[in-house]
Amino acid sequence: MTKTAATTEISLPALNIQTIHLTLVGDSPLIVHAWSEKAKRAMLDKQMKRAAKAKEAKDPEADIEACFYRFEDGRLGFPTVGLKAAMVSACRFVDAKMTVARGAFHIDGELLEILGTPRPREDMVRIAMGTADIRYRPEFPDWRMPVAIKFNAAVISAEQVANLLNVAGFGVGIGEWRPERNGSFGRFHVAVAGEAT
C-alpha cells in the first residue's frame, strides 16, 4: 500500500510595495568615474600574469569620455547601486539599521539619468606608493536626477525613504570625492514642493 504525500496549502500575506518618485537636486558638483575598458583590461592582464605593456601617452579627452556611465541611447547616467549604498550608509545618521534598509527599498535598473551639462576637470591625485598623477574626469556643476524608489510600506514609510535620501545627500554624497570619502562633491537634496525640477 502506497502512501500519498499530504499537501499543505499556504497563504501568503500580500506585500505592500509602493513607489515614490523624487528628484535629487545637486548642491555641489557631481564627479563621475566609470571603470574604463583600458583600466579593466590592464587589471585583467595583471591578474593573468601577462607582460605589462608600455604606458600609453595621456589623452585627456579620451580619459574623460571613458569616465561616463551611458545608457544604450547615449543619455548620461549614474549607477543605482551607488545611490542605494549612500542611502544605506546614511542609516548611521538617523539611528536606523543598515541590514533592514538594504531589504526595505530598491531602485530598479542599472543607471539613473543625470540631467545637466558636464564639463572636464583636471585633478592631481596620489596613487599607489604615494606617486602623484593627473586624472581627467567629467563633472556636472549643476545637476538633477529623477529617481523612483520601491519600498515595503510595512517596514518603511515614504516619508522615511525621502528623509533617508535627504540625509544621504548631505552627509554621504555620491560619486568621486563625496563627503563619505573626505570630499565635498556629490552632495544633493530632495526637491520639495514648489521647487523647480
C-alpha positions as CSV (number, residue, x, y, z in Angstrom):
1,M,0.0,0.0,0.0
2,T,1.5,3.4,-1.1
3,K,1.1,6.5,1.0
4,T,0.3,9.7,-0.7
5,A,2.1,12.8,0.5
6,A,-0.2,15.3,2.2
7,T,-0.4,18.7,0.6
8,T,-0.4,21.8,2.7
9,E,-2.0,24.9,1.5
10,I,-0.1,28.1,2.4
11,S,-1.5,31.6,2.5
12,L,0.9,34.4,2.0
13,P,0.0,38.0,3.0
14,A,0.4,40.4,0.1
15,L,3.4,42.7,0.3
16,N,2.6,46.4,0.5
17,I,5.1,47.6,-2.1
18,Q,4.8,51.2,-3.0
19,T,6.8,53.6,-5.3
20,I,7.9,57.1,-4.5
21,H,9.1,59.4,-7.3
22,L,11.6,62.1,-6.2
23,T,14.1,64.4,-7.8
24,L,17.6,64.9,-6.5
25,V,19.0,68.5,-6.8
26,G,22.8,68.8,-6.8
27,D,24.2,71.1,-4.0
28,S,27.8,70.6,-5.2
29,P,29.3,69.3,-8.5
30,L,29.0,65.6,-9.2
31,I,32.2,63.9,-10.4
32,V,31.6,60.6,-12.2
33,H,34.3,58.0,-12.9
34,A,33.3,54.7,-14.5
35,W,35.9,52.0,-14.9
36,S,37.3,52.4,-18.4
37,E,37.8,49.4,-20.7
38,K,41.5,50.3,-20.7
39,A,41.6,50.1,-16.9
40,K,39.7,46.8,-16.8
41,R,41.9,45.3,-19.4
42,A,45.1,46.3,-17.5
43,M,43.7,44.8,-14.3
44,L,42.8,41.5,-16.1
45,D,46.3,41.4,-17.7
46,K,47.9,41.8,-14.3
47,Q,45.8,39.1,-12.8
48,M,46.5,36.7,-15.7
49,K,50.3,37.4,-15.3
50,R,50.6,38.9,-18.7
51,A,53.6,41.0,-19.6
52,A,53.0,44.7,-18.8
53,K,52.6,46.9,-21.8
54,A,54.4,50.3,-22.1
55,K,52.3,53.2,-20.7
56,E,50.3,55.0,-23.3
57,A,50.5,58.7,-23.7
58,K,47.8,60.5,-21.8
59,D,44.7,61.6,-23.8
60,P,42.6,63.8,-21.6
61,E,39.6,63.9,-23.9
62,A,39.6,60.0,-24.2
63,D,40.0,59.7,-20.4
64,I,37.1,62.0,-19.7
65,E,34.9,60.2,-22.3
66,A,35.7,56.8,-20.7
67,C,34.6,58.0,-17.3
68,F,30.9,58.5,-18.3
69,Y,28.2,56.0,-17.5
70,R,25.9,55.8,-20.5
71,F,22.5,54.4,-21.4
72,E,22.3,52.5,-24.6
73,D,20.7,55.6,-26.2
74,G,23.6,57.8,-25.2
75,R,22.0,59.5,-22.2
76,L,24.4,60.1,-19.3
77,G,23.7,58.3,-16.0
78,F,24.8,57.3,-12.5
79,P,24.7,53.7,-11.1
80,T,21.7,53.0,-9.0
81,V,23.8,50.9,-6.7
82,G,25.8,54.0,-5.8
83,L,22.7,55.9,-4.7
84,K,21.3,52.9,-2.7
85,A,24.7,52.5,-1.0
86,A,24.6,56.2,0.0
87,M,21.1,55.7,1.5
88,V,22.1,52.6,3.4
89,S,25.2,54.4,4.7
90,A,23.1,57.3,5.8
91,C,21.3,55.0,8.3
92,R,24.1,55.8,10.7
93,F,22.8,59.4,11.0
94,V,19.1,58.5,11.6
95,D,19.5,55.6,14.0
96,A,18.3,53.0,11.5
97,K,19.6,49.6,10.8
98,M,21.6,49.2,7.6
99,T,20.7,45.5,7.4
100,V,17.0,46.4,7.4
101,A,17.4,49.2,5.0
102,R,19.0,47.0,2.4
103,G,15.9,45.0,2.0
104,A,13.3,47.7,2.8
105,F,13.7,49.6,-0.5
106,H,15.1,49.1,-4.0
107,I,15.9,51.2,-7.0
108,D,15.2,49.4,-10.3
109,G,17.6,49.4,-13.3
110,E,21.3,49.9,-13.5
111,L,21.5,53.7,-14.2
112,L,19.7,56.8,-13.2
113,E,19.7,59.7,-15.7
114,I,21.8,62.8,-14.8
115,L,20.1,66.0,-16.1
116,G,22.9,68.5,-16.6
117,T,25.8,69.5,-18.8
118,P,29.2,68.0,-17.9
119,R,32.5,69.8,-18.1
120,P,36.0,68.4,-18.0
121,R,38.1,68.7,-14.8
122,E,41.8,68.0,-14.1
123,D,43.0,66.9,-10.7
124,M,46.3,66.0,-9.1
125,V,45.9,62.7,-7.2
126,R,48.0,60.3,-5.2
127,I,48.0,56.7,-6.4
128,A,50.0,53.6,-5.3
129,M,53.1,54.2,-3.1
130,G,52.2,57.9,-2.9
131,T,53.0,58.6,-6.6
132,A,51.4,61.8,-8.0
133,D,49.3,61.6,-11.1
134,I,47.0,63.7,-13.1
135,R,43.4,62.5,-13.6
136,Y,40.9,63.8,-16.1
137,R,37.2,63.2,-15.3
138,P,33.9,64.8,-16.1
139,E,31.9,66.8,-13.5
140,F,28.3,68.1,-13.6
141,P,28.4,71.6,-11.9
142,D,24.6,71.8,-11.9
143,W,22.6,68.6,-12.0
144,R,19.4,66.9,-11.2
145,M,18.5,63.2,-11.0
146,P,14.9,61.8,-11.1
147,V,14.6,58.6,-9.1
148,A,11.8,56.1,-8.4
149,I,12.2,54.1,-5.2
150,K,10.2,51.0,-4.5
151,F,9.7,50.3,-0.8
152,N,8.0,47.9,1.6
153,A,5.4,50.1,3.3
154,A,5.2,47.6,6.2
155,V,8.8,48.3,7.0
156,I,9.5,51.9,6.0
157,S,7.3,54.9,5.1
158,A,7.5,57.1,2.0
159,E,8.5,60.0,4.4
160,Q,11.3,57.9,5.9
161,V,12.6,57.0,2.4
162,A,12.6,60.7,1.4
163,N,14.3,61.7,4.6
164,L,16.9,59.0,4.3
165,L,17.7,60.2,0.8
166,N,18.0,63.8,2.0
167,V,20.3,62.8,4.8
168,A,22.4,60.8,2.4
169,G,22.7,63.8,0.2
170,F,24.1,66.0,2.9
171,G,26.3,63.5,4.9
172,V,27.3,60.8,2.4
173,G,27.0,62.1,-1.2
174,I,27.6,60.2,-4.4
175,G,30.4,60.0,-7.0
176,E,34.1,60.9,-6.5
177,W,35.3,63.0,-3.6
178,R,32.0,62.8,-1.8
179,P,31.7,63.7,1.9
180,E,31.9,60.0,2.9
181,R,35.4,60.0,1.2
182,N,36.7,63.2,2.8
183,G,35.4,65.4,0.0
184,S,32.6,67.8,-0.6
185,F,31.4,66.8,-4.1
186,G,28.2,64.9,-5.0
187,R,26.1,66.5,-2.3
188,F,22.3,66.9,-3.0
189,H,18.9,67.4,-1.5
190,V,15.4,66.1,-2.4
191,A,13.4,68.6,-4.3
192,V,10.4,69.9,-2.3
193,A,7.0,71.1,-3.5
194,G,7.3,74.3,-5.4
195,E,11.0,73.8,-6.3
196,A,11.7,73.7,-10.0
197,T,12.5,70.1,-11.1
